[in-house]
Amino acid sequence: MESFSIGTIDIVIVVVYLLFIIWWGVKNGKSSDAQSYFLAGRSMPWWVVGLSLFAASISSTTLIGQSGDAYDTGLAVFNYNLTGIVVMVFFAVFLLPLYIRSKVFTIPEFLEKRFDKRSRYYFSAICIIGNIFLDAAGALYAAALIIKLVLPEADLQMIIIVFAIIAASYTIPGGLSSAINAELIQAVVLILGSVLLTYFCFQQGGSYFYHLFENDDILVKLIRPLSDNATPWLGLIVGMPILGIYFWANNQTLVQRVLSARTIDEGRRGVIFTGFLTMSTLFIIAIPGLIARDLFPGLDKPDMVYPNMVMQLMPVGLLGIMLAALLSALTSTISAILNSTSTLFTMDFYAKFNKHADTKKLVLVGKIASCVIILLAALWAPQIGKFGSLLKYYQEMLSYISPPIVAAFLLGIFNKRVNGDGAFMGLILGLVVAVLLLFFKNTVFGDLHFLLMVPFLLIFSIMVIYVSSFFYAAPGKDKLTDTTFSFSDLKEEYVTLKTVVWYKNYQVWAGVLLVLSALIWIIFQ
């Protein structure tokens, strides 16, 4: 692995920044009761929700993985973010009000309110396993890759442990408030640092991008042929939205930030704000990754593209700021996952097991769970190098796990007849099929792209949930209150929003977001 030198000034900037983040996170922590520790007292305004959500979503798979995939296959990887933006609008309109009205701590808890505790335990267990072995371990591994560039002799496992300690040092004592307040700083540093990196990237290799664009090269196309290995066009329609719903609307790590909003409207505006910030990743992550093909040809590992750009393009002083920005994304991701996973364990399992536990006991258990979670992630992280690119590792695992869960949520919210028995049957059989596909995918689907497999799993799960629900009694009214979609609520809300000034109306900004997304697809089709 190639190594790079880093000046004393840059090292000082990075160290000071990390110490500041730890101090700031601890200073702004709240752990007096369960609602403060796990949901920041449900008191966050829209801009805090938006910045925090963006910082938590820029995980190792986004920053390291997407730039690496852009280097490898072109801009098509941005389709995940663009489809995600459309999903965010869907989430803000239809699902978010139900989540906040039902006053849940966790997304699996919502499944119990709509169905029963079996679905809650199943989904919570899946989330905890995914958070530890996919998300937290992936972020720790990505952070270690960067440090290995600067210190090639350093032990990978030791670097991972150091980063685990940094993220844990402020998240465990202060809970979600610490995580969110640290993410505000991290989001700003990340955006500014990425803009600077994009500037230097265009300065040295912009002509390569313009040449590809003018010649209508396949590398700058978002809409690819059905035979494309990266993102076949049909996958944009039938696969990506399902993965997007799981990532943005069913993912405890991200939705927990939305649950901290002080009102439904603040939550919605926060999600739409995140949509605009996510749109910027085309210019600060995907396009620089593509330009890097010309600047750093022949890299062995696509995951090394972003670290290489940081180390080779940024001048002294600014290199320290950019390294701080890069580590920001990774530590904020680890912090977010740590807090959400401990919330899942504490509220979905421990609080159910010990129904008499007071709020201080719940906070203590949450802190202990965080210590165990970060330890497991740190031990697993070195194994991720065996799976090829981070993005491939993450997306393929998600394509097996998410369809049955998305099916349960969509049917539960939009169909009042499906019940707990049907949902549980669909979740379990969906998992069985997913596990079988892990071993026999080539026998069943041949070399079909994983995005095109997703709808088969979704349709199978929907059919099982819907049909099996009719063998059992219809759910009672208590299971449908604040958990199912109502057209009358939507109409009432539309009338209310007519009296709101346009720039405070989330629907206006949601419309702008959808129009801009369509324009990007048209420009890069």
matplotlib code that plots the C-alpha trace (Angstrom):
import matplotlib.pyplot as plt

x = [0.0, 1.3, 2.0, 2.1, 3.8, 1.8, 3.1, 3.2, 0.6, -1.9, -1.4, -2.0, -5.2, -6.5, -5.7, -7.1, -10.3, -10.8, -10.2, -12.7, -15.4, -15.0, -15.2, -18.2, -20.1, -19.6, -20.5, -23.8, -24.8, -28.1, -28.5, -30.9, -33.7, -34.4, -36.2, -33.2, -30.6, -32.1, -34.1, -32.5, -35.8, -37.7, -36.7, -34.7, -35.5, -35.6, -32.1, -30.5, -32.5, -31.4, -27.7, -27.6, -29.4, -27.0, -23.9, -25.1, -26.0, -22.6, -21.2, -18.1, -20.2, -21.1, -17.8, -15.3, -17.6, -19.3, -16.2, -14.5, -17.5, -17.5, -13.8, -14.6, -17.8, -18.7, -21.5, -24.2, -23.5, -25.1, -28.5, -28.6, -28.5, -30.9, -33.4, -32.9, -34.0, -37.3, -37.7, -37.1, -40.1, -42.2, -41.0, -41.7, -45.3, -46.6, -44.5, -42.9, -46.2, -47.1, -43.7, -43.8, -47.5, -47.1, -44.4, -42.1, -38.4, -37.5, -38.7, -39.2, -41.5, -43.7, -44.0, -45.3, -47.8, -49.1, -48.7, -47.3, -44.2, -42.9, -42.3, -40.7, -38.2, -37.4, -36.8, -34.8, -32.5, -31.9, -31.2, -28.7, -26.8, -26.8, -25.7, -22.8, -21.5, -22.4, -22.5, -20.3, -17.6, -17.7, -17.1, -14.2, -12.6, -12.9, -11.2, -8.4, -7.8, -7.1, -4.7, -2.9, -2.1, -0.3, 1.1, 1.5, 3.3, 0.4, -1.6, -5.0, -6.8, -5.1, -6.2, -9.8, -9.7, -8.5, -11.4, -13.9, -12.7, -12.9, -16.5, -17.5, -15.9, -18.6, -21.6, -21.8, -21.8, -24.1, -26.4, -28.2, -27.8, -24.0, -24.1, -26.3, -24.4, -21.1, -22.8, -23.7, -20.0, -19.0, -21.6, -20.3, -16.7, -17.5, -19.4, -16.7, -13.8, -15.5, -16.2, -12.4, -11.4, -13.8, -12.2, -8.7, -9.9, -11.5, -8.4, -6.1, -8.5, -11.6, -10.8, -11.1, -14.6, -15.7, -14.2, -16.2, -19.4, -19.0, -18.4, -21.4, -19.2, -21.0, -19.0, -21.1, -24.5, -26.9, -29.3, -27.4, -28.3, -30.0, -26.8, -24.8, -22.9, -23.1, -26.7, -29.0, -31.8, -34.5, -32.8, -33.5, -37.2, -37.7, -34.7, -33.2, -36.5, -36.9, -33.4, -33.9, -37.1, -35.2, -32.2, -34.1, -37.5, -36.8, -33.3, -33.1, -29.8, -31.3, -34.9, -33.9, -32.7, -36.2, -37.8, -35.9, -37.8, -40.0, -42.9, -44.0, -43.5, -39.9, -39.2, -40.5, -38.5, -35.4, -35.8, -36.3, -33.2, -31.3, -32.5, -30.9, -27.6, -27.6, -28.0, -24.7, -22.9, -23.0, -20.5, -18.5, -18.2, -19.3, -17.7, -14.4, -14.3, -14.7, -12.0, -9.7, -9.6, -7.5, -5.5, -4.7, -5.0, -4.6, -5.4, -5.7, -8.5, -11.4, -11.9, -8.5, -9.6, -11.0, -8.1, -5.7, -7.5, -7.3, -3.6, -2.4, -4.5, -4.8, -2.1, -0.5, -3.0, -6.0, -4.9, -5.4, -8.9, -9.8, -8.5, -10.6, -13.6, -13.1, -12.7, -15.8, -17.9, -16.6, -16.8, -20.3, -21.4, -19.9, -21.5, -24.9, -24.9, -23.6, -26.5, -29.2, -28.1, -28.0, -31.5, -32.7, -31.3, -32.4, -35.9, -36.8, -35.3, -34.2, -37.2, -39.5, -37.6, -37.4, -40.7, -40.1, -36.7, -36.7, -35.5, -32.0, -31.6, -32.5, -29.8, -27.2, -28.1, -27.9, -24.4, -23.3, -24.8, -22.9, -19.6, -20.4, -21.6, -18.5, -16.2, -17.9, -17.8, -14.1, -13.3, -15.2, -14.0, -10.7, -12.7, -14.4, -11.3, -12.1, -15.4, -14.0, -15.3, -17.2, -20.1, -20.6, -20.3, -23.0, -25.5, -25.5, -26.1, -28.9, -30.6, -31.2, -32.2, -34.4, -37.3, -39.3, -39.0, -40.0, -43.0, -44.2, -44.0, -45.7, -48.5, -48.9, -49.2, -51.3, -53.5, -55.7, -56.5, -53.0, -52.3, -49.5, -49.7, -49.4, -46.5, -44.5, -45.0, -43.8, -40.8, -39.7, -40.3, -38.6, -35.6, -35.5, -35.6, -32.9, -30.6, -31.1, -30.3, -27.0, -26.0, -28.0, -28.3, -26.5, -28.7, -32.0, -31.2, -27.9, -25.9, -28.9, -27.9, -28.7, -30.9, -33.1, -33.4, -34.8, -38.4, -38.7, -38.0, -40.4, -43.3, -42.8, -43.0, -46.0, -47.9, -47.1, -48.1, -51.3, -52.6, -51.7, -53.4, -56.8, -56.4, -56.5, -58.7, -58.5, -56.5, -58.4, -58.8, -56.0, -53.6, -54.6, -54.5, -51.5, -50.0, -52.0, -52.2, -55.4, -56.4, -58.5, -55.4, -53.5, -56.4, -56.6, -52.9, -53.0, -55.7, -53.7, -50.5, -52.3, -52.2, -48.5, -46.0, -44.4, -40.9, -42.1, -44.2, -42.3, -44.5, -43.1, -39.5, -40.3, -41.6, -38.4, -36.4, -38.3, -37.9, -34.1, -33.8, -35.6, -33.3, -30.2, -31.5, -32.2, -28.8, -26.9, -29.2]
y = [0.0, 3.4, 5.8, 9.6, 12.1, 14.5, 17.7, 18.7, 21.4, 19.0, 16.5, 19.2, 20.3, 16.7, 16.1, 19.4, 18.8, 15.3, 16.6, 19.4, 17.0, 14.8, 17.9, 19.3, 16.1, 15.4, 19.0, 18.9, 15.4, 14.6, 11.5, 12.4, 10.2, 7.7, 10.3, 12.7, 10.0, 8.1, 10.8, 14.1, 15.1, 15.2, 18.9, 19.4, 22.1, 21.2, 22.4, 20.4, 17.3, 17.9, 18.4, 15.5, 13.2, 14.2, 13.7, 10.3, 9.2, 10.0, 6.7, 4.9, 3.4, 6.9, 8.7, 5.9, 3.5, 5.9, 7.8, 4.4, 3.1, 6.3, 5.7, 2.2, 2.5, 6.2, 8.4, 5.7, 5.1, 8.5, 6.9, 5.5, 9.1, 10.4, 7.7, 8.2, 11.8, 10.7, 8.2, 11.0, 13.0, 9.8, 9.3, 12.9, 12.8, 9.4, 7.7, 10.3, 11.7, 8.2, 7.6, 10.8, 10.6, 7.1, 8.4, 5.4, 5.2, 2.7, 1.7, -1.9, -0.5, 0.9, -2.6, -3.8, -1.0, -1.9, -5.7, -7.5, -8.0, -10.9, -8.5, -6.0, -8.6, -9.9, -6.5, -5.2, -8.2, -7.8, -4.1, -4.8, -7.4, -5.2, -2.1, -3.9, -6.0, -3.8, -0.2, 0.3, -2.2, -0.7, 2.8, 1.6, -0.2, 2.9, 5.1, 2.5, 2.6, 6.4, 6.1, 3.3, 5.7, 8.0, 5.3, 2.1, 0.3, 0.8, -2.3, -2.3, -3.7, -1.1, 1.8, 0.5, 0.2, 3.9, 5.1, 3.0, 4.7, 8.2, 7.7, 6.0, 8.6, 11.2, 9.1, 6.7, 9.3, 11.8, 9.8, 11.1, 14.8, 14.3, 12.5, 15.2, 18.1, 16.6, 15.8, 19.5, 20.4, 17.4, 18.1, 21.7, 20.6, 17.8, 20.0, 22.7, 20.2, 18.4, 21.6, 22.5, 19.0, 19.3, 22.6, 21.2, 18.1, 20.2, 22.4, 19.5, 17.2, 19.1, 18.9, 15.1, 15.3, 17.9, 15.7, 12.7, 14.9, 16.4, 13.0, 11.5, 8.8, 6.0, 7.0, 10.2, 8.5, 7.8, 5.8, 2.6, -0.3, -3.4, -5.3, -2.8, -4.3, -1.2, 0.0, -1.4, 1.1, -1.3, -1.5, 2.2, 1.6, -1.8, -2.2, 1.1, 2.6, -0.5, -0.3, 3.5, 3.0, 0.6, 3.0, 6.2, 5.2, 1.9, 2.5, 3.2, 5.0, 7.7, 7.7, 8.2, 11.7, 12.4, 11.1, 13.8, 16.5, 18.7, 18.6, 16.7, 19.8, 20.3, 16.6, 16.9, 20.1, 18.5, 15.5, 17.7, 19.8, 16.5, 15.9, 19.1, 18.3, 14.8, 16.2, 18.0, 14.6, 14.4, 17.3, 16.6, 12.8, 11.2, 13.6, 13.9, 10.1, 10.0, 12.6, 10.5, 7.9, 10.4, 11.7, 8.3, 5.6, 2.0, 2.0, -1.6, -0.9, 1.5, 2.2, 4.0, 6.7, 9.2, 8.9, 9.3, 12.5, 13.9, 13.0, 14.1, 17.1, 19.1, 21.6, 21.9, 23.1, 22.4, 18.7, 18.7, 20.3, 17.7, 14.8, 16.2, 16.3, 12.8, 11.5, 13.6, 11.5, 8.3, 9.2, 10.7, 7.5, 5.3, 7.5, 7.4, 3.7, 3.2, 5.3, 3.8, 0.2, 0.7, 2.2, -0.9, -3.3, -1.3, -0.3, -3.4, -6.1, -5.0, -2.8, -5.6, -8.1, -5.8, -3.9, -2.3, -0.7, 3.0, 5.5, 5.8, 2.0, 2.1, 4.8, 2.6, -0.5, 1.7, 2.7, -0.9, -2.1, 0.6, -0.7, -4.3, -3.1, -1.0, -3.9, -6.4, -4.0, -3.3, -7.0, -7.7, -4.7, -6.1, -8.9, -6.5, -6.2, -9.7, -8.6, -6.4, -2.9, -1.4, -0.4, -3.9, -5.5, -3.1, -3.1, -6.8, -7.6, -5.0, -6.4, -9.7, -8.2, -5.3, -6.5, -8.5, -5.6, -3.0, -5.2, -5.4, -1.6, -0.7, -3.2, -2.3, 1.4, 1.3, -1.8, -2.0, -5.7, -7.2, -8.4, -9.5, -13.2, -12.4, -9.9, -12.3, -15.1, -12.8, -11.6, -15.2, -16.7, -13.7, -14.2, -18.0, -17.2, -14.5, -16.9, -19.6, -17.0, -16.2, -19.8, -20.7, -17.3, -18.4, -21.6, -19.6, -16.2, -16.9, -13.7, -11.4, -8.1, -7.9, -4.8, -6.9, -9.6, -7.2, -6.9, -10.7, -10.9, -7.9, -9.4, -12.8, -11.2, -9.0, -12.1, -14.1, -11.2, -10.4, -13.9, -15.4, -12.4, -13.6, -16.8, -14.8, -12.2, -8.6, -6.3, -4.3, -0.5, -0.1, -1.5, 1.0, 4.2, 6.4, 3.5, 3.6, 6.1, 8.2, 10.3, 12.6, 13.5, 14.3, 16.5, 18.3, 18.9, 20.3, 22.8, 23.8, 24.3, 26.7, 29.3, 28.8, 31.2, 29.4, 29.2, 27.4, 24.9, 21.6, 20.6, 23.5, 22.4, 18.8, 19.8, 21.7, 18.7, 16.4, 18.8, 19.1, 15.4, 15.0, 17.6, 15.8, 12.5, 14.4, 16.1, 12.9, 10.4]
z = [0.0, -1.0, 1.9, 2.1, 4.3, 6.4, 8.0, 11.6, 11.1, 9.6, 12.4, 15.0, 13.2, 13.1, 16.8, 18.0, 15.9, 17.4, 21.0, 20.3, 19.0, 22.1, 24.4, 22.5, 22.5, 26.2, 27.1, 25.2, 26.4, 28.1, 30.2, 33.0, 31.7, 28.9, 26.6, 26.9, 26.5, 23.6, 21.8, 22.9, 24.7, 21.3, 21.1, 17.9, 15.3, 11.5, 10.6, 13.5, 12.3, 8.7, 9.4, 11.9, 9.4, 6.6, 8.8, 10.0, 6.5, 5.1, 6.2, 4.9, 2.1, 0.9, 1.3, 0.6, -1.2, -3.6, -4.7, -5.2, -7.3, -9.3, -10.0, -11.0, -13.0, -13.4, -12.1, -12.1, -8.3, -7.7, -8.6, -5.0, -3.6, -6.3, -5.7, -2.0, -2.4, -4.0, -1.1, 1.4, 0.0, 0.2, 3.8, 4.8, 3.4, 4.4, 7.1, 9.2, 10.8, 11.9, 13.5, 15.5, 16.4, 17.8, 20.1, 19.6, 20.7, 18.0, 14.5, 15.6, 18.4, 15.6, 14.2, 17.6, 17.7, 14.3, 14.5, 17.6, 19.6, 17.4, 14.5, 16.9, 18.2, 14.8, 13.2, 16.2, 16.1, 12.4, 12.9, 15.8, 13.8, 10.6, 12.6, 14.2, 11.3, 8.3, 9.5, 12.5, 11.4, 7.9, 9.3, 11.5, 8.6, 6.4, 9.1, 9.4, 5.6, 5.8, 8.7, 7.0, 4.2, 6.6, 8.9, 6.8, 9.6, 12.0, 13.0, 11.4, 14.5, 16.7, 14.5, 14.6, 18.4, 18.6, 16.5, 18.4, 21.6, 20.0, 18.9, 22.2, 24.4, 23.8, 22.6, 25.5, 28.3, 26.6, 24.3, 21.3, 22.3, 22.3, 19.0, 17.3, 18.7, 17.5, 14.1, 13.6, 13.7, 11.7, 9.0, 8.5, 8.5, 6.1, 3.6, 3.6, 3.4, 0.5, -1.4, -1.1, -2.3, -5.3, -6.2, -6.2, -8.0, -10.8, -10.9, -11.7, -13.6, -14.6, -18.3, -18.1, -16.8, -19.4, -22.1, -21.0, -20.7, -24.2, -25.8, -24.1, -22.5, -20.6, -17.5, -17.1, -17.7, -14.9, -17.0, -18.1, -20.4, -18.8, -19.3, -17.2, -14.3, -12.1, -12.2, -15.0, -15.7, -14.5, -11.1, -10.7, -10.8, -9.2, -6.9, -5.6, -4.2, -2.0, -0.6, -0.3, 1.9, 4.1, 4.4, 4.9, 6.4, 8.3, 9.5, 13.3, 13.0, 10.7, 11.7, 15.4, 14.4, 12.9, 16.1, 18.0, 16.2, 18.3, 15.9, 12.8, 10.6, 12.0, 11.3, 7.7, 6.9, 8.4, 6.0, 3.0, 4.0, 4.1, 0.6, -0.7, 1.2, -0.3, -3.8, -3.3, -3.1, -6.9, -6.9, -3.8, -3.9, -7.2, -9.8, -7.9, -7.8, -11.6, -12.2, -10.0, -12.8, -14.8, -11.8, -10.2, -12.9, -12.0, -8.2, -7.0, -4.6, -5.5, -1.8, -1.7, -4.2, -1.7, 0.8, -2.2, -3.4, 0.2, 0.6, -2.8, -3.8, -0.6, 0.3, 3.8, 6.4, 4.2, 4.2, 8.0, 7.6, 4.9, 7.0, 9.9, 7.5, 6.4, 9.9, 10.8, 8.5, 9.9, 13.6, 13.2, 11.5, 14.3, 16.9, 15.3, 14.9, 18.5, 20.0, 17.8, 18.4, 22.2, 21.9, 20.1, 22.6, 25.7, 24.6, 22.5, 24.6, 28.1, 28.8, 27.8, 29.9, 33.0, 32.9, 36.3, 35.3, 36.0, 33.6, 35.1, 34.9, 31.2, 30.6, 32.4, 30.4, 27.2, 28.1, 28.9, 25.6, 23.7, 25.1, 24.0, 20.5, 19.8, 20.9, 18.6, 15.7, 16.3, 16.3, 13.1, 11.1, 9.8, 8.1, 5.7, 3.6, 2.3, 0.7, -2.1, -2.1, 0.9, -1.3, -2.8, 0.7, 2.0, -0.9, -1.5, 2.2, 2.2, -0.9, 1.0, 4.4, 3.5, 1.1, 3.7, 6.2, 3.6, 2.7, 6.3, 6.7, 3.5, 3.9, 7.5, 6.9, 3.6, 4.2, 7.3, 6.9, 7.3, 10.8, 13.1, 12.2, 8.5, 9.0, 11.1, 8.5, 5.8, 7.7, 8.6, 5.2, 3.6, 5.7, 4.9, 1.2, 1.6, 3.4, 0.7, -2.0, -0.3, -1.0, -4.2, -5.9, -9.1, -9.3, -9.1, -10.7, -12.6, -12.9, -12.4, -10.9, -7.2, -7.8, -10.1, -7.4, -4.8, -6.3, -6.4, -2.6, -2.0, -4.0, -2.4, 1.1, 0.2, -1.1, 2.1, 4.4, 2.6, 1.9, 5.3, 7.1, 5.8, 7.8, 11.0, 12.5, 11.3, 13.6, 16.3, 16.2, 18.7, 16.1, 13.5, 15.5, 14.6, 12.6, 9.3, 6.5, 6.2, 3.2, 5.4, 7.4, 4.2, 3.0, 6.3, 6.3, 2.7, 3.7, 6.8, 4.7, 2.4, 5.2, 5.8, 4.1, 1.1, 2.4, 5.5, 3.6, 3.3, 0.3, -1.7, -1.0, -1.6, -5.1, -5.8, -4.7, -7.1, -10.0, -9.4, -9.2, -12.5, -14.1, -13.0, -14.5, -17.8, -17.9, -17.1, -18.9]

ax = plt.figure().add_subplot(projection="3d")
ax.plot(x, y, z, "-o")
ax.set_aspect("equal")
plt.show()
